[in-house]
Amino acid sequence: MSNSEKVLEKISGVTTEWINGKMHEYGLKRKDLTAEIGIDKSYLSLLFAKPENPRKIQLSKPMKAMFFYYFLSKELKK
């Protein structure tokens, strides 16, 4: 498996649970994500909504990649 395939596999594993875990690991709140990434707070609310919420949105591949690299940059700054 090439390096790019490994990265793509890691990116595909990004879920809201993964994001919540990373937020906890780095002591971040949703408002930190809105400030540092520029994501609208209403987008985050719908992203983290309960599954039964009809307005809940799913993570697209580009958004998964954005979160993956955002938290990778946090890890590299340790």
C-alpha positions in Angstrom: 0.0 0.0 0.0 1.4 3.4 -1.0 1.7 6.3 1.3 -1.1 8.2 -0.5 -3.4 5.1 -0.1 -2.6 5.0 3.6 -3.5 8.7 4.0 -6.7 8.2 2.0 -7.6 5.3 4.3 -7.0 7.4 7.4 -9.1 10.3 5.9 -12.0 7.9 5.1 -12.0 7.0 8.8 -12.8 10.5 9.9 -16.3 10.6 11.6 -18.0 13.0 13.9 -17.0 10.6 16.8 -13.3 10.9 15.6 -13.6 14.6 15.5 -15.1 14.8 19.0 -12.3 12.6 20.3 -9.7 14.9 18.7 -11.4 17.9 20.1 -11.3 16.4 23.6 -7.7 15.4 23.1 -6.7 18.9 22.3 -9.1 20.6 24.6 -11.1 22.3 21.8 -14.6 23.5 21.8 -16.8 24.0 18.7 -16.3 27.7 19.0 -12.5 27.0 18.6 -13.2 25.2 15.3 -15.3 28.0 14.0 -12.6 30.5 14.8 -9.6 28.5 13.6 -11.1 26.8 10.5 -13.8 29.3 9.6 -16.6 26.8 9.7 -20.1 28.3 10.4 -21.4 27.3 13.8 -24.7 26.3 12.3 -22.8 23.8 10.0 -21.2 22.3 13.1 -24.5 22.0 14.9 -26.0 20.1 12.0 -22.9 18.0 11.6 -23.0 17.0 15.3 -26.8 16.7 15.4 -28.3 13.4 16.6 -28.9 10.8 13.9 -32.7 11.1 14.2 -32.5 14.8 13.3 -33.7 15.1 9.7 -31.4 18.1 9.1 -28.3 16.3 10.2 -25.6 16.5 7.5 -22.9 13.9 6.7 -19.2 14.6 6.3 -18.2 14.9 2.6 -14.8 13.6 1.5 -13.3 17.2 1.3 -14.6 18.0 4.8 -13.1 14.7 6.1 -9.8 15.7 4.6 -10.0 19.2 6.1 -10.6 17.9 9.6 -7.9 15.2 9.2 -5.3 17.8 8.2 -6.4 20.3 10.7 -5.9 17.8 13.6 -2.7 16.5 12.0 -1.3 20.1 12.1 -2.3 20.2 15.8 -0.4 16.9 16.4 2.7 18.2 14.6 2.7 21.3 16.8 3.0 19.3 20.0 
